[in-house]
Amino acid sequence: MKLKHLSLSVMIMGTALGLASTQAAASGYQFGSQSVSGQGTAHANGAEANDPSTIFSNPAGLSRLDGTQISAGATLVVPHSEYTDKGSVNVLGQSTGNGNGGNFAPKVVAAPTFYLSSKINDKFTAGIGLYVPYGAKLDYDYNWAGRYALRSINLQSLNINPSIAFKLDERHSFGFGVSAQYMKATLDQMADATSGLALGVASQLPGGATPGNIATASGLLRAAGVRGDGLAHVQGDDWGFGWNVGYMFQLDDNTRFGLAYRSSIKQTLTGSSTWTFNNVSGSLVPFGIPLSAAAAAKMKHPDASASVDVTTPETASANFFHQLNSKVALMGDVTWVRNSRLQQVDIKQSTVNSVVQGDLVLHQNWKDTWRVSLGSNYQLNDAWMLRGGLAWEQSPVKSDLDRHPAIPDSDRLWLSLGANYKINKQSSIDLAYSFIDFKNANVNYSDTCNPTGNNGTCTGNGGTVKGTYKTYLQLVGVQYNYRF
């Protein structure tokens, strides 16, 4: 069954720019393009520093920009994916159905960017950037096979990044920036109410929750008309702060090298968790409890305040740029991302009326990753410069057991094409197209918490999501540049 799927780049997670949300074009939850001119070379141009978007890749590159310059753009993300279920089961080992997810992501989403630079004097250049660093948006069907692991996620972010560069001499430049980062996130997960009630009833029978007692309890519940799923909804937001630095070395008129580092940012997204069981029918009266199944489930899961600690990964990059001749320039970039900071997501829920629900835990177990990019510019004539690039990027997911439906990530290859059209001396337009092919990704993710909550130590559904994702993305970008 074909469906649209968008994987963009920290979990559980508009403004004047309109906060974009996608599911990561770059590894993890990172968004794949903060610059259209960079996208045209598969982001191999960290040492090119040809417009103010160098604020993101290497703030030392600001020292190469004259006067006052503006770059404003947007990248459209067009996703395509197929999910095929291969035997997902609930905590009782029963099939959750063969729903493959449906059209679970928007057909097209847009991520905007804005950069401004201004040369103060021969030594200092200042600037500011606004861009989308992370995001995720998935919206599966309510009855899809993996609904107990995830129904939907919407992570939105915006980074405001003022920066300054210092030119020490004709060879050495340094840059520094600070970041104010906003995140807002919502997550929906279906609640396996019927299995939870069956386990609860079985635990009260002689011998406890044995397979035989669970089967007996399930039969009694079915006879009483107990069926249906609940829905858990979690939301929160927060601001966080970080910094980035860069260094650029000019070997000669045609060759330069760059180093850049961006810090992690710690945030605590706070908000609420709400539970609804409107679709749960039936009654527990046959067991001597004059209470509807929906009311019983709600007593176990009252609405509460919620929070989740998030630490975005730091990155380190090394890059080069070489003007081979008057027509051709070559460039490359290697970037390391400390994705191992994300081992699991613990969504904490407050105690309400002495009911302890425990954390809603999504284990990730991520590893650090690398991206390698190579690109080139070709000056076709006075008006047109053509761009191209290739990149290979690792996924932070270690194994099928760690691949969560919130981000069914895998290694990917980038193929990018771009162009810069010079309108006049002051203005130009950048265009870019990228095709990102993901390696087929198997998911075999099991929830370690069952619906009884392990005596309040956790909140979960149990069960396993088992299937395969086939994904590719297309990015289409346009950027306007103006020099005063």
N, C-alpha and C positions, 0 to 999 in steps of 0.2 A: 504494500500500500504506500503510495507516494505522499509525502508531507513536506511542509516547509519547516526548516529548522535553522535557527541562527545561534551560533555559539560565540559569543563574545566573552573578554577577559576578564575578588575576594567574595565571599559568599554571603547570601541573605541580603544580599543586597539585591514649563520648567523654569527655569531661570531665564535671564535675558537671552541666552543662546538657545534655550530649550534643551533640557537634559536628554541626551540620546540614550537609548537602551537597546542593546543587541546581545547576542550570545557569542562569545569572543572570536574575533578574527585573528587575534594573537593568542599565544598559549595562556592557559588558565583563564582568569577573568579579565585580562587586559584587553582593551580595545585596540584594534590593529592599525589604526592610522590617526596620527595627530598632525599630519602635514600632507597635503596633496602633492606638493613637489617631491617630498620624500617617498611617498607611495609609488610614484612613477619609476623609482629605482629599486623597489622592494625594500626601501629604508636602508639602502647602502650609503646614503649621502651624509652621514653624520659629520664628516669633515669638509663638506662642500661649503656650508654657511653662505648660501646665496640669497636668503630672505629671512625675515624675522622668526620663522618657525624653528630656526636653530636654537631658540630658547628652550625647546623641549629636548632636542637631541644633544646639544652641547652649547651652554650659554657663553662660552669663550668665543664662539663664532660671531657674537654681536660686534666684536671689535673690527670685523671686516665690513660692516655696513655703514654707509655714509648717509648723512642727512636724517630725515624722518621717514620711516617706511611702515606700511600696513599690509598685512596679508590676512584675508578673510576667506574661509572656504567651508565646504561641507562634503562629507563622504556618504554616499548611499550604499547600504549593505543589502545585497540581494541573496537570501539564503535558499539552499535546496538540500533536503535530506530525506532519507528513507529509514524508518525504523521497522524492524521485523521482530516480533516477539517469538521467543524460543522456549517458553515454558515457565513464565513467572508464576510464583505461588505465594499464598498468604502464610501466616504463621502456623496454620494447621496443615500446611502442605497441600492445600486445595488450589486448583487453578484460579487465577484472578481474571480469566477471560483472555480472548485473543485480540483485544483492542490494540492497534499499533500506534495510537497517539493522536491521529487526526492532524489537522492543520495547526500545529502547535507553536507557531511563531509568526510574526508579521511578515508579509511579503517583502516589504521594503521599510527600512528605518534609516534615519539620517543622523549623522554625528557632526556638529558644527565645530569650527575652530576660528580663533581670532588672535592675531599677534601684532604687536606694535613695538617698534624700536626707534630710538632717537639718540644721535651722536651728541654727547655733551661737549667734548673737546677731543684733542688728539689722543688722549689717554683713556677716556671713559665713554662707554655707551650703555644706555639703560633701555629696558624694555619690559613688556608684560605679555603673558600668554594666557589664554582661556581655552581649555580643551577637555575632552572626555577621556579620562585614563582607564576606567573600568566600566563594565556593564554586562548585563545578562537579561534576556527576556525570552521566556518559554511559557507556553500556555497549552498544556495537553488537554485532551478530552477528559471529562469527569469519569468516564468508565474505562479509561485505557488501562492496560495490563499492569503498568507500574505506578498506579495512582497512589498507592500507600507509601511510596518513597517520595513522590513529588506530583503535585497537580499543576502548579505554576510558580514561576519566580520572575521577579522584576527588580533588577539592580540598576540604579541610576547614579551617576557621579559627575562631578565637575571640579576641575582643578584650576585655581587662579594662581599664576606663577610669575610674580615680579622678579626681574633679574637685572644684574649689572655685570659688565665686562671691563677688564683692565688690560690695556696693551702695554706690556713692559718695555718692549722694543720691537724691532721689525720681525723677530722670530718667535717671541713668546707672548701668549695671551692667556688670561685667566678669566673665568666666569663664575658667578655665584647667584643662586636664586633661592627664594623661599616659596613654599606652597601652602595654600589654604584649600583643603579638599573637603567637599561635601559629598556625603553618601546618603542615599535613601533606598530602602529595600522592603519588598513584601514577598512573602512565601506562603503558598497554599499547599496543604497536604491532606489527602483524604484520610479519615480516621476509620480504621477497621473495627467498627462498633460491634458487629455481630460476632466476630472471632473473639473480641475482648470479653463480651458477655458470656460466650460459651466457656472460655477459660475460667472466668469468675465463678460460673455455676459449677463447673467440674471440680474446682478446688474445694467446694463445700460438700461434695459427695464423699462417702467413705473411701479412703485410699488416696484422695486428692486428685490432681490433674493428670491422671494416667491416660494413655491413648483411648482405652475403653470408656472411661468417664467422659472424656472430651467428645467422643462420638455420641454417647448417650445424651450429653447436654446439647450438642448441636441438633440432634433429632428432636428433642423436646422444644427447643427454641423455634425450629422450623414449624413444628406443630402449633406453636403459639403465634405464628405469623411474624416472628422477629426477623427482620432483614433490612438491608440498606446500609449506606455509609454516612458517616459524619464528615465534617470539614473543619480543619484547623487553619486559622489565618494568623500569620505573624507579620508585624510591621515595625519599622524603626528607622531612625536617621541620626546623623551626627556630623559635626565638623572635626577635622584633624589637621595637623600641621607637620610639615617636613621641609627638606631642603635638597638642593642639588648643586654640584660643582662641575666645572669643566676646565680642560687645559688644551690649548692648540699650539702646535709647533710648526712654523713655516720653514721647511728645509731650503726651498728656493722659490722662485717665482711660480713654478708649476707644481710643486709638491708640498703637501702638508699632512700632518697627523693629528689625531685628536683622542683624548681620553675623557670620559664622562662618568659620573656616579650620581645616582638618585637614591635618597634615603627611603627607608620604610616609613610608613605613617600608621600610628596606632589610633584606633577609633573605637568607641563603644556605642553601637547603635541601640538606642532605647526606644521603646514603644509599648506595644500590647500584643497579647495572644488571645484570640477569641475562638470559641468552639461552637459550632452549630450542628444539630442532629435532626434537622427538619425532615430528612429523608429516611430516618430510622423508624420503622413501624413495629407494631406488636407490643406485647405486655409480658411482664414477668410474673403475673398473677399465678400461673400454674405452679410456681415454686413458693407460693405463700407470701410474695412481696407485692402489695397493691401499688405497683408503680409501672408506668410505661417504660418500654425499653429506651426511648429517647431521653426521658427524665433520668433514668439510672445512669446512662452514659454521661449526661451533663453533670451529674453530681460528682463523677470521677474527674471531669475536666471542666472546672469553672473558668471563666474569663480571668485573666491575670495580666499584670505588667510583665514585660519581657525585655531582655537585652542580650546582645551578642558582642563579644570582643573581636575586633578585626585588626589584623596587622598586614598591611600591603607589603609585597616583597620589594627589597632594594634591587637595583640593577647597576651593572657596570659594563661600559662599552669601550671598545678600542676601534678606531677607524682611520681610513686614509683617503686622500684625494690626489689624483695626478692628472694634469693636463698634458696628454700625450702629444698633441699637436694642435693646430688652430681649429681643427674640426672635432677631435675625439678627446673625451675625458673618461678616466677609469676611476672607480671608487669601490670601497668595501667596508664592511662593518661586522664585528663579532660582539654579541651582547650576551651577558650572563644574567640570569634572573634567579633570585633566591626564593623560589616557590616552595622550598621545604619548610618555610615558616607556617604553611597551612597544613597541619596534620589532621585536625578535625574542627568542626564548627559546633560549639556548644551554645544553644539558645536557652538561656536561663529564664525560668518562669517563677514568679513569686508565689508564696504560699497564701492561699485564700481559704478562710474559714477552716483552718487546720488541714486542708487538703494539700498534700505535697505531690506535685506532678513530676518533678525532676526535670533535668535538661532534655531538650530535644536534640539529639546528637546525630550529626552527619559526618561520618569519617571520610577523610580525603587521602591522607597519607602521601602527600605530594613530594616530589623530588625537585632539586634545582634543574634548570633547563638552559639550553644554549640556542641562539639563533645566529646563523651565518648568512650574510647577504653580499652579493656582488652586483654592481650596476655600472651603467655607462651613459654618457651624454653624447649626442652627435649634433653639431651645429650645421643644420641643413642650409640655411641662408640667414640674412640679417634679421628676418622676422621669426623664424621657426627653429627651436631646438628640440630634438627628439630625445626621449629617455627610455631606458629599459633596465630590468633587473630580475634576478633570480634569488630566492631565499629558501633555506631549509630551517624549520623550526621544530624543536622538540615539544612534546606534551609533558606536563608535570605528572600525569597519571602513571603510577608504577605498574599496575596490572588490571585485568578485567574485574577483579574483586574490589578495586578501589574506584572504579569509574561510576560516578553517581549520575542519574538522569538530569540533574541540574546543570551539569556540564560534561556531556559525553565526549570528552576531548581526546585527540590523538595527534600524532606527528603529522605535519603538513608541509607541502611545497607551495611556494609562491611563484607566480609568473606575472610580472608587471610591465605595463607599457605606459608611457606618458609623453607629454609635450608641453613646451612653454611657447606661447605666442606673444610677441612683443607688439603691443598696440601702438605705442609711441615711446618717447624717452622716459615718460613718467609711469606708464602702466603696462601690465602684462597679465595674461591669464595662463594658469596651469591646469592641465587636464591629466587624468590618470585612470587607468583600468587595471584591476588585479583579479586574477583567477587563483583561488586557493583550494587546493585539492587535499582533503583529509584522508589519511589511511583509514580503511574500514575498522570500526571500533566495536569490539564485543563488550557487553556489560553483564556482570554476574554479581551484582551488589546485594548484600544481605544486611538487613537491619538487625543490630545486636540486641535491641530492646523489644520485648513483646508487649501486647496491649495491656497486660496487668501492671506494667510500669515497674516491675522488679521491686515491689514494695516502696515505690516513690523515688527510687534512685535515678530513674530515667523516664522519658516519654517516647513511645514509639509504637510501631505496628508489627514488627517482626517481618518475616517473609523475605523473598528474594525476587529481584528484577533481573530477568535473563533475556537478552536479545542482542540485536546487531544494529548499529548505525552506519549509514553510508551518507557522507556529507561533502558538499563543496559550497564555496561562497564566491560571490562576485562583488567587488568593490568598485564603485564609480565615483570619482572625485572631481571637483572643480574648485579653483581658488583664484581670487582676484588680488593682484599685487599693485600697490601704488607707492611711488617715491616722491616726496615733497622736495 
